[in-house]
Amino acid sequence: MFSSVLRAVVVLATLAFLTVLALPGLAGLQNTSVVAHAVSFRGLAVLVAIALLALLAVLLHLVRPLRATTALLMVFLVAFGAVNAGILLHRGLDSDAAVAAVAAEPADAAITVLSWNTLGDAPGAEAIADLAIAEEADVLTLPETTEETGVLIAEAMRAAGRPMWVHTVAFDLISKARSTTLLISPDLGDYTVTSAAGSGPPGNTNVLPTVIAEPADGAGPTIIAVHAVAPIRWEMANWRSDLDWLAEQCNDEASDGDGVIMAGDFNATIDHFAGRATSDGAVLGDCRDAAALAGSGGVGTWPAWAPSLLGAPIDHVLATPDWQVERMTVIGTEDTAGSDHRPVVATLSPATD
């Protein structure tokens, strides 16, 4: 039989635990081990809360002495599920979202960005090129994609009338995960890679490479192909450092007035970006999240084998306020292509304000 003191401890501990999992930013714990993983899967958290409610409902009827405590725990779980569901709904669950205010007449200067972590070239150059052609992509950010595959993609796109320049940064050639490839249409002008080939700040992310390309003549946005390390137990410090460094790169004032577009595998959700925004409406540095603005910010991009509402939205297209979102899509047709990530594609146009 539980004593009243023990019941109070259980109730308070449960309340604190669920509050931290649902709203880790309140305690600044969103970048800590365990909590960082749990908050990535808000859809799964809702499902778990429903399952636990069912179990507690059974306990409520079977164990009379614990009814008051059980009922209180059920209230906490309902609130926990409601908070997570509310956040997901606020960020948006439309996997193919258009912003009505600007979608009717796309600007001539619009840029379509396709991002796909290919798990070491797994889908193959032909499949990646076919998707890029179908989406009419002007920019491809491809974490875990080698230069060799990037060249093959560019050749296939050139044959289809959409030539591309290929820029790759590889920390080594031992693992394909240590390569990131960026393809840019010549229509956007000449670009020069400015990120360092070696790992670690101030020149790059710590473990997996990020490609920063700046326009050679200063006209056009800085384009960044992102790959932050995953927040696994022995990489937590590097993961936090990667996010800090990426926030610094999304600097509107340092981009010569044409802004920054960054896309790729951040291995982080909007929750993990908390505390790293430097301007109103931004989520990371001066960058805003295209998915959140369009209404698809709650759609999971990893793992591809899980239903999108239960996955983690860790692949992003971000941009400074110089760019407005016309369309954002989490592509679900490539779930069996070989990668563990879903591709994302966004169309951005110069802001008119």
Kinemage of the C-alpha trace (Angstrom):
@kinemage 1
@onewidth
@group {chain A} dominant
@subgroup {mainchain}
@vectorlist {calphas} color= white
{ca met a 1} P 0.000 0.000 0.000
{ca phe a 2} L 1.438 3.361 -0.999
{ca ser a 3} L 1.862 5.864 1.771
{ca ser a 4} L 0.593 9.389 1.184
{ca val a 5} L 4.185 10.670 1.048
{ca leu a 6} L 5.191 8.155 -1.604
{ca arg a 7} L 2.113 8.984 -3.639
{ca ala a 8} L 2.969 12.670 -3.496
{ca val a 9} L 6.533 11.933 -4.649
{ca val a 10} L 5.260 9.867 -7.591
{ca val a 11} L 2.768 12.540 -8.595
{ca leu a 12} L 5.269 15.401 -8.403
{ca ala a 13} L 8.010 13.424 -10.163
{ca thr a 14} L 5.620 12.489 -12.952
{ca leu a 15} L 4.484 16.089 -13.354
{ca ala a 16} L 8.083 17.329 -13.524
{ca phe a 17} L 9.096 14.579 -15.956
{ca leu a 18} L 6.204 15.175 -18.353
{ca thr a 19} L 6.667 18.953 -18.204
{ca val a 20} L 10.341 18.663 -19.150
{ca leu a 21} L 9.557 16.277 -22.010
{ca ala a 22} L 6.785 18.465 -23.392
{ca leu a 23} L 8.371 21.875 -22.791
{ca pro a 24} L 12.118 21.338 -22.280
{ca gly a 25} L 12.876 24.952 -23.165
{ca leu a 26} L 11.308 26.097 -19.893
{ca ala a 27} L 14.233 24.538 -18.045
{ca gly a 28} L 16.803 24.940 -20.829
{ca leu a 29} L 17.103 21.164 -21.191
{ca gln a 30} L 16.302 20.825 -24.907
{ca asn a 31} L 19.958 20.162 -25.754
{ca thr a 32} L 20.635 17.576 -23.067
{ca ser a 33} L 20.887 13.840 -23.577
{ca val a 34} L 17.639 11.840 -23.369
{ca val a 35} L 15.465 14.976 -23.384
{ca ala a 36} L 16.859 15.995 -26.786
{ca his a 37} L 15.873 12.611 -28.196
{ca ala a 38} L 12.447 12.485 -26.567
{ca val a 39} L 11.350 15.931 -27.737
{ca ser a 40} L 12.249 15.023 -31.327
{ca phe a 41} L 9.268 12.665 -31.557
{ca arg a 42} L 6.236 14.631 -30.441
{ca gly a 43} L 3.839 12.547 -32.536
{ca leu a 44} L 5.153 9.376 -30.927
{ca ala a 45} L 4.807 11.044 -27.514
{ca val a 46} L 1.101 11.579 -28.181
{ca leu a 47} L 0.711 7.918 -29.128
{ca val a 48} L 2.550 6.765 -25.996
{ca ala a 49} L 0.398 9.034 -23.845
{ca ile a 50} L -2.756 7.471 -25.294
{ca ala a 51} L -1.424 3.961 -24.612
{ca leu a 52} L -0.529 4.844 -21.032
{ca leu a 53} L -3.953 6.385 -20.518
{ca ala a 54} L -5.521 3.092 -21.546
{ca leu a 55} L -3.383 1.198 -19.038
{ca leu a 56} L -4.172 3.645 -16.251
{ca ala a 57} L -7.871 3.396 -17.062
{ca val a 58} L -7.661 -0.318 -16.353
{ca leu a 59} L -5.741 0.356 -13.125
{ca leu a 60} L -8.365 2.911 -12.110
{ca his a 61} L -11.050 0.250 -12.108
{ca leu a 62} L -8.996 -2.570 -10.600
{ca val a 63} L -7.147 -0.892 -7.724
{ca arg a 64} L -9.516 1.176 -5.619
{ca pro a 65} L -6.936 2.542 -3.093
{ca leu a 66} L -4.959 4.151 -5.925
{ca arg a 67} L -7.882 5.728 -7.721
{ca ala a 68} L -7.125 9.312 -6.693
{ca thr a 69} L -3.460 9.024 -7.639
{ca thr a 70} L -4.274 7.210 -10.880
{ca ala a 71} L -6.840 9.813 -11.868
{ca leu a 72} L -4.340 12.602 -11.274
{ca leu a 73} L -1.718 10.836 -13.393
{ca met a 74} L -4.295 10.463 -16.143
{ca val a 75} L -4.950 14.210 -16.047
{ca phe a 76} L -1.204 14.820 -16.430
{ca leu a 77} L -1.039 12.466 -19.420
{ca val a 78} L -4.003 14.145 -21.086
{ca ala a 79} L -2.297 17.520 -20.655
{ca phe a 80} L 1.014 16.097 -21.918
{ca gly a 81} L -0.618 14.663 -25.029
{ca ala a 82} L -2.585 17.850 -25.635
{ca val a 83} L 0.517 20.050 -25.407
{ca asn a 84} L 2.446 17.888 -27.863
{ca ala a 85} L -0.497 17.657 -30.245
{ca gly a 86} L -1.033 21.402 -30.015
{ca ile a 87} L 2.600 22.149 -30.850
{ca leu a 88} L 2.477 19.797 -33.834
{ca leu a 89} L -0.725 21.389 -35.097
{ca his a 90} L 0.727 24.859 -34.658
{ca arg a 91} L 3.823 23.958 -36.669
{ca gly a 92} L 1.708 22.261 -39.305
{ca leu a 93} L 1.017 18.721 -40.469
{ca asp a 94} L 0.519 19.376 -44.192
{ca ser a 95} L 3.280 17.490 -46.013
{ca asp a 96} L 2.699 19.550 -49.186
{ca ala a 97} L 1.986 23.122 -48.168
{ca ala a 98} L 1.772 26.287 -50.246
{ca val a 99} L 1.604 29.795 -48.868
{ca ala a 100} L -1.469 31.234 -50.531
{ca ala a 101} L -0.308 34.831 -50.329
{ca val a 102} L 2.609 34.240 -52.692
{ca ala a 103} L 1.900 30.928 -54.387
{ca ala a 104} L -0.408 32.279 -57.093
{ca glu a 105} L 2.302 34.056 -59.090
{ca pro a 106} L 5.785 32.639 -58.464
{ca ala a 107} L 8.491 35.248 -58.942
{ca asp a 108} L 10.960 34.864 -61.805
{ca ala a 109} L 13.723 35.017 -59.230
{ca ala a 110} L 12.300 32.145 -57.169
{ca ile a 111} L 14.727 29.412 -56.088
{ca thr a 112} L 13.651 25.808 -55.532
{ca val a 113} L 15.805 23.960 -53.005
{ca leu a 114} L 15.798 20.162 -52.728
{ca ser a 115} L 17.515 18.564 -49.749
{ca trp a 116} L 18.063 14.857 -49.196
{ca asn a 117} L 20.412 12.980 -46.895
{ca thr a 118} L 21.103 10.050 -49.210
{ca leu a 119} L 22.649 7.691 -46.623
{ca gly a 120} L 25.859 7.356 -48.589
{ca asp a 121} L 24.521 7.640 -52.163
{ca ala a 122} L 21.967 4.891 -51.435
{ca pro a 123} L 19.168 5.968 -53.834
{ca gly a 124} L 21.645 6.234 -56.714
{ca ala a 125} L 22.429 9.180 -58.974
{ca glu a 126} L 19.631 8.430 -61.427
{ca ala a 127} L 16.892 8.439 -58.789
{ca ile a 128} L 18.222 11.625 -57.177
{ca ala a 129} L 18.474 13.361 -60.552
{ca asp a 130} L 14.981 12.236 -61.547
{ca leu a 131} L 13.549 13.714 -58.355
{ca ala a 132} L 15.472 16.956 -58.803
{ca ile a 133} L 14.260 17.275 -62.397
{ca ala a 134} L 10.667 16.539 -61.408
{ca glu a 135} L 10.825 19.198 -58.686
{ca glu a 136} L 12.599 21.664 -61.029
{ca ala a 137} L 15.272 22.157 -58.385
{ca asp a 138} L 17.766 25.018 -58.704
{ca val a 139} L 19.760 23.914 -55.653
{ca leu a 140} L 20.404 20.439 -54.242
{ca thr a 141} L 21.873 19.969 -50.773
{ca leu a 142} L 22.919 16.347 -50.375
{ca pro a 143} L 24.485 15.239 -47.073
{ca glu a 144} L 26.217 11.848 -47.192
{ca thr a 145} L 26.663 12.172 -50.954
{ca thr a 146} L 30.057 11.823 -52.613
{ca glu a 147} L 31.514 14.018 -55.319
{ca glu a 148} L 31.408 11.105 -57.759
{ca thr a 149} L 27.654 10.735 -57.313
{ca gly a 150} L 27.224 14.499 -57.441
{ca val a 151} L 28.909 14.583 -60.858
{ca leu a 152} L 26.675 11.772 -62.120
{ca ile a 153} L 23.604 13.649 -60.899
{ca ala a 154} L 24.782 16.801 -62.666
{ca glu a 155} L 25.390 14.898 -65.903
{ca ala a 156} L 21.901 13.399 -65.799
{ca met a 157} L 20.365 16.801 -65.094
{ca arg a 158} L 22.371 18.423 -67.876
{ca ala a 159} L 21.037 15.820 -70.306
{ca ala a 160} L 17.533 16.837 -69.212
{ca gly a 161} L 18.264 20.515 -69.832
{ca arg a 162} L 19.017 21.482 -66.217
{ca pro a 163} L 22.820 21.773 -65.859
{ca met a 164} L 24.362 22.060 -62.417
{ca trp a 165} L 27.695 23.025 -60.874
{ca val a 166} L 28.944 20.498 -58.297
{ca his a 167} L 30.624 21.490 -55.015
{ca thr a 168} L 31.698 18.826 -52.522
{ca val a 169} L 33.410 18.992 -49.156
{ca ala a 170} L 34.740 15.669 -47.826
{ca phe a 171} L 36.510 15.264 -44.498
{ca asp a 172} L 37.785 11.882 -45.701
{ca leu a 173} L 36.986 9.221 -48.299
{ca ile a 174} L 36.678 6.365 -45.813
{ca ser a 175} L 33.002 6.925 -45.045
{ca lys a 176} L 30.490 8.425 -47.475
{ca ala a 177} L 28.810 10.074 -44.518
{ca arg a 178} L 31.872 12.332 -44.342
{ca ser a 179} L 30.995 13.940 -47.692
{ca thr a 180} L 28.389 16.601 -48.407
{ca thr a 181} L 27.588 17.689 -51.954
{ca leu a 182} L 25.946 20.890 -53.122
{ca leu a 183} L 24.615 21.367 -56.660
{ca ile a 184} L 23.766 24.863 -57.895
{ca ser a 185} L 22.209 25.870 -61.188
{ca pro a 186} L 24.402 28.119 -63.392
{ca asp a 187} L 21.326 30.342 -63.720
{ca leu a 188} L 22.093 31.536 -60.173
{ca gly a 189} L 25.595 32.640 -61.201
{ca asp a 190} L 29.053 31.442 -60.231
{ca tyr a 191} L 29.611 30.265 -56.672
{ca thr a 192} L 32.765 29.691 -54.661
{ca val a 193} L 33.045 27.333 -51.683
{ca thr a 194} L 34.230 29.205 -48.602
{ca ser a 195} L 33.803 26.563 -45.903
{ca ala a 196} L 36.977 24.821 -44.783
{ca ala a 197} L 37.787 21.286 -45.878
{ca gly a 198} L 38.852 20.431 -42.319
{ca ser a 199} L 36.416 19.709 -39.516
{ca gly a 200} L 35.500 21.952 -36.637
{ca pro a 201} L 34.762 25.627 -36.086
{ca pro a 202} L 35.514 28.275 -37.148
{ca gly a 203} L 35.609 26.757 -40.636
{ca asn a 204} L 33.063 23.939 -40.561
{ca thr a 205} L 30.886 21.633 -38.519
{ca asn a 206} L 32.725 19.221 -36.251
{ca val a 207} L 32.217 15.667 -37.501
{ca leu a 208} L 30.276 15.767 -40.772
{ca pro a 209} L 30.920 18.421 -43.436
{ca thr a 210} L 28.858 21.464 -44.280
{ca val a 211} L 29.322 23.281 -47.599
{ca ile a 212} L 29.112 27.080 -47.678
{ca ala a 213} L 29.015 28.616 -51.158
{ca glu a 214} L 29.041 32.345 -51.770
{ca pro a 215} L 28.296 34.132 -55.055
{ca ala a 216} L 31.535 35.019 -56.846
{ca asp a 217} L 30.269 38.466 -57.822
{ca gly a 218} L 28.445 39.138 -54.561
{ca ala a 219} L 25.014 39.001 -56.196
{ca gly a 220} L 22.743 36.290 -54.856
{ca pro a 221} L 22.204 34.442 -51.598
{ca thr a 222} L 24.849 32.557 -49.690
{ca ile a 223} L 23.876 28.877 -49.985
{ca ile a 224} L 24.708 26.400 -47.231
{ca ala a 225} L 24.388 22.601 -47.429
{ca val a 226} L 24.142 21.477 -43.818
{ca his a 227} L 25.093 18.282 -42.041
{ca ala a 228} L 25.247 18.483 -38.253
{ca val a 229} L 26.243 15.403 -36.281
{ca ala a 230} L 23.491 13.405 -34.569
{ca pro a 231} L 23.030 13.879 -30.807
{ca ile a 232} L 24.258 10.435 -29.854
{ca arg a 233} L 25.758 9.991 -26.392
{ca trp a 234} L 29.418 10.551 -27.295
{ca glu a 235} L 28.707 13.417 -29.726
{ca met a 236} L 26.479 15.677 -27.614
{ca ala a 237} L 29.123 18.395 -27.247
{ca asn a 238} L 29.878 18.354 -30.980
{ca trp a 239} L 26.153 18.439 -31.778
{ca arg a 240} L 25.586 21.517 -29.626
{ca ser a 241} L 28.676 23.127 -31.133
{ca asp a 242} L 27.419 22.374 -34.655
{ca leu a 243} L 24.103 24.097 -33.977
{ca asp a 244} L 25.872 27.106 -32.458
{ca trp a 245} L 28.153 27.362 -35.501
{ca leu a 246} L 25.277 27.009 -37.965
{ca ala a 247} L 23.402 29.789 -36.155
{ca glu a 248} L 26.433 32.021 -36.680
{ca gln a 249} L 26.500 31.245 -40.413
{ca cys a 250} L 22.906 32.368 -40.848
{ca asn a 251} L 23.855 36.007 -40.546
{ca asp a 252} L 21.815 38.374 -42.684
{ca glu a 253} L 24.210 41.297 -42.260
{ca ala a 254} L 27.232 39.257 -43.418
{ca ser a 255} L 25.578 38.100 -46.648
{ca asp a 256} L 25.973 41.321 -48.677
{ca gly a 257} L 22.260 42.031 -48.655
{ca asp a 258} L 21.052 38.948 -50.576
{ca gly a 259} L 20.535 36.773 -47.539
{ca val a 260} L 21.258 33.167 -46.682
{ca ile a 261} L 19.550 29.954 -47.719
{ca met a 262} L 20.594 26.884 -45.764
{ca ala a 263} L 19.227 23.375 -46.093
{ca gly a 264} L 20.127 19.856 -45.130
{ca asp a 265} L 20.208 17.423 -42.251
{ca phe a 266} L 20.417 19.451 -39.052
{ca asn a 267} L 19.797 16.406 -36.834
{ca ala a 268} L 17.676 18.836 -34.821
{ca thr a 269} L 14.075 19.968 -34.631
{ca ile a 270} L 12.850 23.495 -34.015
{ca asp a 271} L 12.846 22.651 -30.298
{ca his a 272} L 16.613 22.124 -30.350
{ca phe a 273} L 17.190 25.487 -32.058
{ca ala a 274} L 15.742 27.291 -29.027
{ca gly a 275} L 17.983 30.053 -27.716
{ca arg a 276} L 19.929 30.389 -30.960
{ca ala a 277} L 17.754 32.908 -32.824
{ca thr a 278} L 19.104 36.437 -33.203
{ca ser a 279} L 16.105 38.190 -34.759
{ca asp a 280} L 12.321 38.234 -34.468
{ca gly a 281} L 10.607 35.319 -36.195
{ca ala a 282} L 13.861 33.433 -36.685
{ca val a 283} L 14.612 29.975 -35.301
{ca leu a 284} L 18.384 29.728 -35.938
{ca gly a 285} L 20.534 32.820 -36.240
{ca asp a 286} L 18.624 35.132 -38.569
{ca cys a 287} L 17.014 32.198 -40.394
{ca arg a 288} L 13.345 31.245 -40.420
{ca asp a 289} L 12.069 27.721 -41.004
{ca ala a 290} L 10.297 27.233 -44.352
{ca ala a 291} L 8.279 24.262 -43.114
{ca ala a 292} L 6.958 26.095 -40.060
{ca leu a 293} L 6.029 29.113 -42.174
{ca ala a 294} L 4.250 26.979 -44.774
{ca gly a 295} L 2.451 24.695 -42.324
{ca ser a 296} L 4.458 21.472 -42.524
{ca gly a 297} L 6.811 21.972 -39.589
{ca gly a 298} L 5.454 18.994 -37.677
{ca val a 299} L 5.896 16.433 -40.461
{ca gly a 300} L 8.639 13.902 -39.719
{ca thr a 301} L 11.539 13.487 -42.148
{ca trp a 302} L 13.383 10.726 -40.248
{ca pro a 303} L 13.244 7.760 -40.174
{ca ala a 304} L 11.707 7.227 -43.597
{ca trp a 305} L 10.240 3.843 -42.604
{ca ala a 306} L 8.091 5.389 -39.864
{ca pro a 307} L 4.793 7.199 -40.503
{ca ser a 308} L 5.537 10.866 -41.039
{ca leu a 309} L 3.424 11.939 -38.053
{ca leu a 310} L 5.545 9.766 -35.752
{ca gly a 311} L 8.939 10.777 -37.135
{ca ala a 312} L 11.328 13.593 -36.285
{ca pro a 313} L 11.371 16.744 -38.455
{ca ile a 314} L 15.160 17.130 -38.565
{ca asp a 315} L 15.661 18.039 -42.247
{ca his a 316} L 15.057 21.714 -42.898
{ca val a 317} L 15.161 24.521 -45.417
{ca leu a 318} L 15.933 27.774 -43.631
{ca ala a 319} L 16.302 31.292 -45.002
{ca thr a 320} L 16.811 34.847 -43.838
{ca pro a 321} L 13.918 37.328 -44.160
{ca asp a 322} L 15.231 38.297 -47.624
{ca trp a 323} L 13.307 35.225 -48.819
{ca gln a 324} L 9.644 34.290 -48.502
{ca val a 325} L 8.249 30.779 -48.731
{ca glu a 326} L 6.005 29.844 -51.626
{ca arg a 327} L 5.868 26.085 -51.110
{ca met a 328} L 7.266 23.439 -48.807
{ca thr a 329} L 6.957 19.688 -49.315
{ca val a 330} L 8.104 16.673 -47.323
{ca ile a 331} L 8.323 14.066 -50.071
{ca gly a 332} L 6.891 10.695 -49.080
{ca thr a 333} L 7.229 8.905 -52.403
{ca glu a 334} L 10.894 7.994 -51.845
{ca asp a 335} L 10.530 6.113 -48.554
{ca thr a 336} L 11.799 2.875 -50.121
{ca ala a 337} L 14.532 4.490 -52.234
{ca gly a 338} L 17.282 3.426 -49.829
{ca ser a 339} L 17.826 6.452 -47.610
{ca asp a 340} L 16.589 6.696 -44.037
{ca his a 341} L 15.607 10.343 -44.623
{ca arg a 342} L 12.732 11.811 -46.597
{ca pro a 343} L 13.656 14.511 -49.120
{ca val a 344} L 12.311 17.995 -48.540
{ca val a 345} L 11.825 20.684 -51.166
{ca ala a 346} L 11.006 24.360 -50.774
{ca thr a 347} L 10.437 27.154 -53.249
{ca leu a 348} L 11.580 30.558 -52.030
{ca ser a 349} L 11.200 33.927 -53.698
{ca pro a 350} L 12.737 37.312 -52.877
{ca ala a 351} L 10.778 39.087 -50.180
{ca thr a 352} L 8.723 41.996 -51.390
{ca asp a 353} L 8.562 43.882 -48.081
